């Protein structure tokens, strides 16, 4: 994906938070006054935008919970309850909002791994939610998801041990075959078609071979696959977008990432409005091992 080089100024008027997200932020931060919470979020937003001026930060997209609205969310929580040592990976985690929501709803925080390109936003997540690594003991690993030394798309290699010491991992390759659930939202549309295929293969290598293991997420899509050029979250972008059928082909037919009879793939194309009021199409999807 390419974006215009100039960064629009922050606009507090874009601040908006739905009821579920508001209740979550109040519970996590301990700030019950609406105005006090808003000012706290604005303060962290400004610090984050100075580090990484992402459109999703400017538009307050990070205040809107996504994971709990996914059809596969209850499947994730069930894995946390019923599969001993189940690991959740939140890749492209930003502040870690969704990982925190899963923990708040019962997934063991010590069994959550989060990853992003750099650590600054994760550390600001502790500021945003007024937490510490002790009060929210998820593991964070910084790295480039397209760097094979950090996340390889190639299958093979020695079998990983029966259990993994999360305190010792330095790359996502250390989790090959060990992750019960992978949450990948607002991620794939950042990359070219070729790199999206690489990422899909890499995530498959991380996923546990056990039945019920799941990769799920959402991202910008189109009615027919192709290159989208236009404004998203207040910024001009050019990105490759799949449609539901090409997304299914990526994972199960062409490639393939998985053999078509080894997984169940669900997709839903939704129309939504962004924080700037623009209408966008979002592909909501999940891939479950049979």
Secondary structure, 3 states (H helix, E strand, C coil): CEECCCCCCCCHHHCCCCHHHHHHHHHHHCCCCHHHHHHHHHHHHHHHHHHCCCHHHHCCHHHCCCHHHCCCHHHHHHHHHHCCCCCEEEECCCCCHHHHHHHHCCCCHHHEEEEECCCHHHHHHHHHCCCCCCCCCCEEEECCCCCCCCCCCCCCCCCCCCCCCHHHCCCHHHHCCCECEEEEECCHHHCCHHHHHHHHHHHHHHECCCCCCEEEEEEECCCCCEEEEEEECCEEEEEEECCHHHHHHHHHCCCCCCCCCCEEEEEEEEEEECCCCCEEEEEEEEEEEC
